[in-house]
Amino acid sequence: MKAPFKTIALIGKYKTPEIAESLLRLAAFLAEQGVTVVVDNLTASHINPNPYRALALDEMKGQVDLAIVLGGDGTMLNIARTLTPFGIPLVGVNQGRLGFLTDLSLDSMRRSIGAMLQGELVTEQRMLLTAGVMRQGTEVFSSQAFNEVVVHRSNVSSMIEFEVRIDGEYVYTQRADGLIVSTPTGSTAYALSAGGPIVHPSLNVMTLVPVCPHTLSNRPIVVSGESKIEILMHRTEDVRVRFDSHTHFDLHLNDTLVVTRYPDPVRLLHPVGHSYYRTLREKLLWNKSM
């Protein structure tokens, strides 16, 4: 049974001209399968000549059935945040170093995607976060995050101080270099470096991981994905909130950052036989003998 992908968007890593050859090779293959191909307009600017229609990401709603991202996990993070509200599923082709999200290789992409066009695929749903900055009762900024929302100091050497409430209940006041609110997907990113646990992506949870806390008893905690997390800033000299390393906003004294689960999940498509545990073994080198 063929999968219902009539129009597929190809999106390459930003400002990477060398992606053109691989992308055009994949585009020609898709066209041979009877698929209409469009190319993200930023990617198209690096392809000369580009024989395919160019579309901006925000123009793809209702016009694209699937997006294939050629790049690394950083590229996938940005595209997922943009296209998930449009209900567009994603496939990742890895040209980065780790590839937790972009799991197809350049060598296997045509074979794997060809099978997926025939309906041989696995659909995986992953959590997306949304967060807003409340200032004197008004939301002054909001964005989404696939990996994590991070409150952190920028350039000042002193620690920041903040209060955390979960579902309206006071949890703690903490001094630290920052705080990471992570999705299960983000548990293998910054949160892992800060000492957080690896969380299976199918779980509906969020992890709060302090960054270099002043008190050693402050440990990572895992809460329900339905929770409402509020972070009230008590000390905010040169402090920012960052969303997946792509978007940031400067915080002021008494600002409250409110983090919840985004209502729509990210939909990732994988070849049949995809295994999260195999990905962990390969990317974290667990299969190497001591």
N, C-alpha and C positions, 0 to 999 in steps of 0.2 A: 504493500500500500504506500503510495507516494505521500510525503508530507506536504501540506498546503502552503508552500512557499513560492508564490508567483513572482514576487519582487523582493530582491535581496540587496541590502545596502552593504558596501564595502567601505571600511573605515580604517585608515592607517595611522600609525604613530605620528603624533604632531611634529611637523618640521623635520621629517625624515625622508629625504628624496630617494634613498636607496630602497624604500619599500615599494617603489613603482613596479619593478620587474615582477616581484612575487604577486602583487595585487593584480596586475594585468594578466598574468598567467591564470590566476584563479578566476578572474572575470571572464576570460575566454572559455574556460571550462564550464562555468555556470551558464553562459549563453548557449553553449552546445547542448545543454540539458533542457533548453527551452525556458530558462529563467530570465526575467527582466532584471538587468543590473543597473543600480545607481551607485554613485560614489559621493561620499561626504565632500562638501565643497572645499574644505581646507586640504584634504588629501588630494583632491583633483588639481589643486594649484601646483602640485609637485609632479604632475603627470603631463607630459607634452609630447605628442598630442593626446588628449583624453577623448576617446570615442563614446564615452558613456555620459548619461545625464548626471549633472551635479546637483546635489541638494544639501542645504544646511541641515544640521541636526534637528532644529526646531521645526523644520518643514516635513519631517518624515512621518509624523503622526497621520495614520490612516492611509499612507502611501507605501509603507514598507512592511513586509511580513516577517522579516528576519534581518538582523545585522550581524555581519562577520567582522570581527575586530582583529586586525593584524598589528601586533605590537607586543608590549609586555603587560604586566598586571596594572601598572600605573595608567596605561591607556584605557584598559578595561574599566578601572574604577571611575574614571571621568565619564566614559560613555554610558556606563550603567546608571549613574546618577541622572544623566540627561534623558535617556530613552525609556527607563522603567516607567515613568508616569504615562508614557504613550502605549504601554503594553507590548513593546517589541522584545521578543526573546533574543538572546545573544549567544554567539559562538566565538571562542577565542583561539587565535592562532599565535603561538608564542614566538616572539623574536627578542624576548628579554632574557633575564638571567634565571629567575626562579620559576615563574609560570604556575603559580597555584591556581589562577583563574583562567589563563590562556593555555589550555592543555593540549591543543593539537600542535604538531610540529610542522614546519614548512615542507618537509619531505613527505609527510603523510596526509597533508591537508586535502588534496583532491580526492584521494581514496576515501578518507573519513567523511568528508562533506558529501561525496557522491552517495555513500551509504545512508547518510542522514536525510538526503533528499528523497530516498526511497522509504523513509519512515523508520529506519533502523537507528533509533536515538533514545536517549534518556533525558528526561526533563527534570531539572533540579530547581527548587525555589529557595531563595536566600533572602535574609532580612536586610532591609535598608533602614537607616535611621533618618529622622528629621529633627532639627533643633532650631530654636528661635531664641534671640536675645531680647529680654524684656527690660525696658528702661523706663522707670516711673510709670509703670502700668501700660506701656505701649511697646509692641513688637517693632524693633528697629532693624532687625536683620534675621534672615532665616536661610537655611540651606539643607541639603541632604548629604549623607555619608554612607558609603558602602562598607568601608573598613572601620573607621573610628571618628569620633568627635573628641578633640583634645583641647583642654585648657592648659596653657603653658606660658611661661615667661619668655620674653623675646631676648633682650640684650642685657637687662639689669641682673646683677649677680645675686641679689637677695631673693628669698623664697616668696611665693605668693601664698595668700591665705584665703580659704573659701569654706563655705558651709554646704553640706550635702543633705538633701531631703529626698526620700523615696516614697512616692504615693502620699505626700503630705506629712510624713513622719520624719522628724529630725533623726539623722544617723550619726553625723560627726562634724566637727570643725577641724580642719587640717591645714598644716603648713607643709608645703612640698614644692618641687619644681613644676608640678603639673598634675593633671588627672586625665586619664584616658577612659572614655566610654566606648567600648568596643562591641561590634557584632561578632557572631561566631566566625564569620569570614575573616574579620580583622584580628582574630586571636592568634594568627600566625604572622602578623605584621608587627607594628610598633608595640602592641600589648605584650607580645611574646618577649621582645627585647627588654621590656620593663619588668619581667618576672611573672606575667600572667599565664593562666592555663591555656592549653590547646582545647578548643571547644568544637565539637562536631557541627558542621554547618546546618544540619537539619534541625537543630535545637532552637527553640523560641526563647532565647535568653540574651541578656546584655551583661557584659563584664565591666566592673569599675576597677581600674588598675592605677594606683598612685605612682607618680614618677618621683623617685628619690624623696620619700616622705621623711619629715623631721623625726617622727616617732616610728620606731621599727615595728611596733605592734599594728600599724596600719597596713593591712594586707589586701590583696585583690578579693573582691566579692562578686558572686554571680547572682543576678536577680532575674525575675520574670521579664520576658519580652513585652509584656503588657504594662510594665511599670512606667511611671512618670518620674523622671529624675530631674531634680532642680539643684543647680549649683549657684549659690549666692556668693558674689565676690566681696570679700572684706578688705583685701589688699590687692590693688590692681595697677601698680606702677609698671607700665610697659608689659601688659598682659594681653594675650590674644586667644581667640578660639579658632581652631583650624579644623577643616573638614577634608579628610583624605589627602592632605598635602596640596589640594588644588584651590581651596578657597579659604580666606581667613578674614577675621573682623576683630578690631580692637575693642577691649572691654573696659568699662569704667567702674568706679566704686559703686557698689550696691546694684549693679546689673545682675540679673538672674538668667542663667542659661537653662532652658527647659528642653530636655531630650526625651523623645518617645520613638516608638517604632513607626516607620512610614506605612500607610495602609496597604500599599501594593508591594509585592515581593519582586525581587530581581529574578528573572527566569533565565537560567543558563542551560544550554543544550550540549550534551556530550555524546560521543559514540557509545554504542552498546559495549558493556564491559568496563565502563569508567569506574574507578575505585578511588575514593578519598584517601583510604589508608595506603594504597600504593603511591599516591601522590606524596603523602607525608614521608614514606620510606625513601623515595627518590630525591625529593627536594631538601629534606633534612639529613640526608645521607645515613639513614638508619640501617640501610642494607650493606654498609661497609663494615668489614670485620675489624676488630680492634687490633 
